[in-house]
């Protein structure tokens, strides 16, 4: 854990940005993708055997249980919570739905756009130490609302060759999911991007993953679309002197438990508050929730407490950091909302934990990391659509525009462009 002042040179370490995987990861992923492209299902089976320790018939899709069957996989309490989350996430994303617009002009011309859904998308759901079954809802619901026809899930198998019960339950809760495969890692990304004998290629790949999965998404981008290159989890807490230390420390630990490389920051003009937060992070409070090994690493390497001269300076530091999650724990957080320019999502006030956005608030938890909140947004319905411009000229508009269009094309040296306008205008004038 580091304690720094906002203006000192050490603060520069806060602002590391971009996706920079180790060279060995880049090369390993390149080789995996090449093998999957060349050998298809045979390569998937080999990598599943090597990395997951499972002999798997990759050509057989995992059957999605009915919801009645799936309810036996989790407790009634968990099922009820997932149902509430689904309802809220659907409602939130329904408000994002875009609509086509075609505008007739007085001369008979028409211009506007159509909104077309993607046809087939792939969703990666990681395994590992925390099976993020909630990401099934967060990634598939905006695709469903957008009108995507086929939503395919890939998730690594456990030692018994099964997709986890938690993931299967979430898939059963989302009847718009059409296929599930027990395949993980970079090889799953390659299969989704290029197709194999059993898995048809998709148009876009979304969902979180480890270094290898994220690097695979980077390498297949262009052949397919991707959502983002997600780095380790981040939270930035801006707090004033009346904030509750346990709430601030709790947010840092909540994101710190995701990943040993997580980056968690609290900035405040109150040194007394930061003293209290530091004491909580160094005491029993930090060990009450488990995942101690991950938290020990994130507390040691990725936790920053930043002393600021004012709340204004804390806002400036947050804007420069551009966090995935921004928690504003001040007396009047709404007063500051318009001053935050760069954040994946904002969580305002003492009673709004970031975990609400992770699960139940309805907003999406797939958010930009590593400074990408400067230019990118969280996952939304528009990410699963294409906007197609539509233009239909009337004869009168063509005659009117032809000399202007030709002048611009001639100016840029594109004579055939200019001729295409003059030909139409001449044809209309001849009747």
N, C-alpha and C positions, 0 to 999 in steps of 0.2 A: 504494500500500500504506500502511495506517495502523498505527501502533503506539500503543496506548493502555493505560491502566490500567482495570481493571474498573469501578471506582467513579466515574470522572470523567464529566463531562457529555457528552463526545464519544461515550461508549459508547451513548448513546441512539440514535445513527445505526445501530447494529446491528439494532435491533428494528423496522424498517419492516415493515409488514404489509399484506396485502390486495391485491386486484386493482384497479389504477387505470390503465387504458389511456388514452392521449391522446385528446382529444375528436375529433380528425380520424379516428382509427381507429374509434371508436364509430359515427360517422356514415357512414363508408365501408362498414362491415360492415352497417349497417342497410339501406343502399341495395342492396347485393349480395343480401341475403336477400330483400328485397322483389321484386327482379327475378327471382330464381330461383323464387319462389312464383308470380309472375305469368306467366313465360314458359318455365319448365321447361328442357328440354334446349337450347333456343335460347340462353337466358342462359348456360348452362354452356359452350356452344361459344364464345360471345362472350368470356367471361371467360378461358377457356383460351387463346384467340387473343391477348387483350390482355396477360395476366400471364405466360403461359408461352411465348408466341411459337409456338404450335403450332395447326395446323388439324387438328381432331380430330373424328371421328365418335363423339360421346359415347354415342350409342345402342348402340354395340357394346361389349359387355363384353370385358375382356382375358381371353384364355384362360389358365387356370392350367396350367402345364406338369405333366406327370407327374414323379414324383420322379426317375425315371431320366433324363428330359430335363433336369431342373433341376440335376442334379449336374454337368452340363457348364458351368453358369454360374459356378461357384466352384471353388476348388481343393479337393483331397481333404482337406487339413488343415482348411480352413474348414468343409467339410461334416461332418467328424467332430466338430468342436467344437460345431456347431449340434445335431447329434444327441444329444450328451451334455447340452447345455443343455436340449433338449426333454424328455429323460427325467427330469432333475432337477426341472424346473419342473412337469411333470405330477405327479410323486411328491409334491412339496411341497403342491401345491394339492389333490390327492386327500385329504389329511389335513384340509382345511377343509370338506369336503362336509357339508352340514347334512341332517338327516333329519326327516321328519314325525313328529309324536307326537299320538296320540289317546288320551286317558286316560278309561276308564270310571269312573264314580263308583258308590258303593254303592246309590244310589237309582235307578240306571238312566240318569242323565244322562251326557253325554259332552262333554268339552272338550279342546281342543288346537289344533294348527296343521298346515297343509300347507305344503310348500315347493315352489313352482312356478317353473320356469325362465322367463326371458324368451324370446320366440319369435324375435326378429330384432334383432340389434345391429349397429352400424356401428363400424368401426375405422379411424381416421385414421392414416396412416403418412406422416410428413413426408419431403420431399426435402431440398434445401439442401446445406450444406457437409458434413454427415455424415448419410448415409442410415441411419436407425436401424432396420435390418431386425430387430434383436433385439426391437424393440417389437411385432412381429407375434406372436412367441411369448408375450411377457409379457401382452399384452392378450387374445389369442385363447384361450390355454390355460385360464384360469379360467372363461371363458365356455363353453368346451367341457365342462369338468368339471361345470359347473352344469347342463348339458343344453340349452343354447341351440340351437335348430334351424337358424338361418340366421345366419352371420357374414359380413358384407360389408366388404371393404377398399376404401378410397379412398386413392390416392396420386398426387401430381402427376406428369405426364409429363415426360420429358426433352425436349431439342430435337428428337428424332426421333419424339416422340409415344409413347414407350414408358415403361412402368413399369420402374424400375431392376431389373437382374438380381438384385441382392441381395434386394429385396423379393419378387420372383417366386420365388426359391429358398426364402425363408422361408415363403411361402404354400404352395408345393408340399410342404414339410415338415409342414404342418398340414392334413391332408386334410379337416378339419372346416370350413375356410374355403370358403364356397359361391360367392362372387362377388368379382371384383376389377374396379375401374374406374380408368381413368387420368384422374382428376379431383382437383384439389387446392384448397387455400385455403378461404376462408370460403364460397365457392360449393359446395364439396363438403359442408361441414357443413349448409348449407341444403338441399341435395338429400337428404341422409340424413334430415334432420328432417321435411321436408314432402313429399318425393317429387317425382319428375318423370315424364315419359313412360317413361323407361328405368330409373330407379332407384326402387325401392319404398321407402317410408318405413320407418324403424326405430323401435324403442322406446327405445333408449339409444345414445349416442355416446361412445366412449372413444378415448384415444390422444392423444399430445402434438402440439404444433404451435406456430407462431409467434404473434405478437401478434394477427394477424387471425383465425387459426383459434381461438385461445382466446376472443377476444371474441365470435366467432360462436357458440361453444358456450354462452357466458353468455346471449346473446340468444335462443337457441332453447330454453333450459332452461324447462321447463314444458310445452312441446309434446312434448318427449322428456326422458329422463333424461340426465345426463352423469356422467362419473367425477369430475372436479374442474376447477378453473381453475388449470392448472399454470403457475407462474412460472419464472424462471430457476433453474438448478441451484444447489444449496447443499450445503456440507459444513461440519460443525463438528468439529474435532479437539480432544479433551481429552487432554493428554499430561503426564506427569511428567518428572522430571529424567533418567530413564534411557531415555526414548524416543529412537529414532534419528531425527536431524534429516531425513535423506533420505526416511524413510517419511512423516513429517509433511508436509514440503514436497511430496512426491509426491502426497499426497491432495489438497492444495490445487490443484495444477496439473491433476490429473485431472478435477476438476469445473470448474475455470476454463476448460478448453479447450472446454467445451460451448457457452459463450455469453459474449459480452462483458459481459453484465449479471449473470453468475454472482456469487454471494456466498459467499465461502470464508473460514473463520475457524479460527484455532488459539488455544487458551487454555491457559495453563500457569503454575504457580507458579515455574517455572525460567526466569529471564531469560536464562541461558546457552543453554538450548535454543532459545528464540525468537530470540536473536541468530544462532544457527547456521542456523535456518530462514530468517530474513531474508536472510542471505548467499547461501543457495542460490537463493532466489527472485529475487535481483538479479544472479545470475551465469549462467554458461553452462548450469547445470543446467536453468534455465527455458526454454532454447531448443533442447533436444536432441530434442524430439518433434514439432516442426513446429507448425502452427496459431498462429504467432507473433502475427499481428494480433489474433486473438481473445484470446490470453493477455495480450498487452500491455494491452488494455482492461480485462480482468477483474482483472489485478494492480494496475492503477492505481486503478480505481474501486471494486472489490468485495472487496478482500483486507484482512483485519484480523488483527493479532496482538495478543492481549490478555494483559497481565501481570496475574496474580492473586496474592493474598496466600496462597492455599492451594488445594489440590485441591478442597476443598469449595466455594470461591468459583467455581472453573472450572465445576463442576457446576451451580451456580446460574445462571451466565451462559448455559450451554448450554440449561437449561430455559426461560429467558426467550426465547432466540432461537428455540427450537422448530424445529430443523433438519430438512430433508429426509433427510439422511444424517448420522449421528453416528458418528464413529470414536473409540474409546476406546483409547488407547495408553499404558497404565499398567502398573505391576508386577502388579496384581491387578484387572483390569477387572471380573471377576464381583462383586467387593465393591461396585462402584458401580452395578450394573445396576438395582437396586431404587430408586435415588435419581433416576434419569433419568425424568421424567414425560412429557416432550414430545419425541418424535422419530419421524420416519417409519420409519426402520429403524436398528438399531444394528449396528456392526461392531466386534467385540471382539478386542483383542490385536494384537500387532505383525504377525501373519501373516495378517490378514484385511483385504485391501484392499477399499474400496468397490466396485471393479470386479468383485469376485466376486459381489456382489449384482446388479450390472448385467447379468451374463451367465450365470454358471454355478452359483451356490449353490442356486438353486431358488426363493428368495424373489422377490417381485415388485419390479421396479424402478420401477413407477408409484407415486409417493409424494407426499404432501402437501408443498407449498412455501409460502413467504411467511407463515410462522407458522401455517399451517393444521394443522400437526401437534399443536397444542393441542387440537383437537377432531375431527380426521379421521384416517383410517387409509389405508394403502396399498391398492392394488387387490387384491380377493380374490374368492373364489367367490360369497360372499353378495351382491356387487354386481350379480350377474347373475341373482338370484332374487327372488321376492316371497314373503313369509310371510303366509299367509292363515289367520286365526283361524277355528276351527270350534266352534260351540256347539250342543248338542242337549239341551234340557230334557226330563226325564221329567214326567209329570203331577204326581207327588208333589212334585218340586222346584218346579214352578210354583205349586202351592197354598201351599207353604211361603214362597216368596219374594215372592209377589204383594203383601202389605201393605207389605213393606220397599221393594220397587221403586216402588210407588205413592207411598209417603211421600216418597221422594227426588225423583220426578218432580213431585209437587205442590209440593214445596219450591222447585223451580226454575221453577215456573210452566208446566210442560209437561203440560197436562191430558190431551191425547190419548195421551201416553206412559203416564200413570197408568191411563187407561181400558183400554189394550191389555193391561195386566197383570190388571186386575180382571175383564175379560171372560173371559179364559182360566181364571182361578181359579174364577169363578162357573160356567162351563160344566163344569169338571171336577167341582165339588161336586154339580152336578145329575145328573152321570153321563151 
